[in-house]
């Protein structure tokens, strides 16, 4: 837990440094950036920012796997949608081999 917290602090500091050097902020405005700016304004503490980023990192794989599972079930239950998706993939990718 202590190692993970330390790793989050390092990542946030790297993000903070990157934000301080970019020319166009709007290209780098993601949720982590918004949290950092909220801390700079005094709306959040460093601990708040660390906790939010940590929760995003931990929760994402869980919610992503559940979402993908249900998406695959829905596709399997709706073969016409699956066919439309395959046609679109073939239109975009063509004869190239699919990659993950």
DAFENPE-V594121 format. One record per residue. PHI is phi in whole degrees, 0 to 359 (* if undefined). PSI is psi in whole degrees, -180 to 180 (NA if undefined). Layout:
BEGIN
{{PHI,PSI} {PHI,PSI}}
END
This chain:
BEGIN
{{*,-42} {293,-39} {296,-42} {295,-42} {297,-42} {296,-40} {296,-40} {297,-43} {299,-40} {295,-46} {298,-41} {294,-40} {295,-40} {298,-41} {295,-43} {301,-45} {296,-41} {298,-43} {298,-33} {286,-14} {249,-7} {283,150} {276,-42} {245,105} {297,-36} {300,-24} {282,-13} {239,16} {271,94} {245,-174} {297,-41} {298,-40} {297,-43} {300,-41} {297,-43} {298,-44} {293,-34} {296,-38} {294,-42} {300,-35} {283,-14} {92,8} {283,-28} {229,156} {269,167} {300,-38} {296,-40} {300,-46} {297,-48} {301,-44} {294,-42} {298,-46} {295,-42} {300,-45} {295,-37} {297,-43} {293,-40} {283,-41} {284,-31} {304,-50} {299,-37} {296,-53} {292,-35} {296,-44} {294,-39} {294,-44} {298,-46} {297,-40} {302,-51} {292,-34} {298,-44} {295,-38} {298,-46} {297,-40} {297,-43} {297,-33} {280,-12} {231,81} {298,-29} {292,-36} {294,-43} {301,-44} {297,-41} {296,-41} {297,-43} {296,-40} {297,-43} {295,-42} {299,-45} {297,-36} {295,-42} {283,-46} {274,-32} {71,-136} {268,2} {295,154} {285,137} {292,142} {235,153} {287,NA}}
END
